[in-house]
Amino acid sequence: MPKMKSNSGAKKRFKVTATGKIKRKQAYTSHILTKKSQKRKRNLRKKTLVDKSDEARIKQLIQT
C-alpha cells in the first residue's frame, strides 16, 4: 500500500509548537482594512493557536 500524502496547503498554513499545539495566522487581514482600527489590525498580525476541537483534524492533515 502506498504512503499517505500530507496536505500541502495545510503544511504551509500551520506550524506545530514544541508542546504539540498548532499555530495559525489570524483571518480578516487581507482587505476592507480602512474601517478596521489600527489597534485591531495590529493585533491581527499576531499568530494564535488552533482550537482544541480542530487540533486532531489538522494534525492528521499535516502529518508526514
Secondary structure, DSSP 8 states (H G I E B T S, - for coil): -------HHHHHH-EE-TTS-EEE--SS-SS--TTS-HHHHHHHTS-EE--HHHHHHHHHHH--
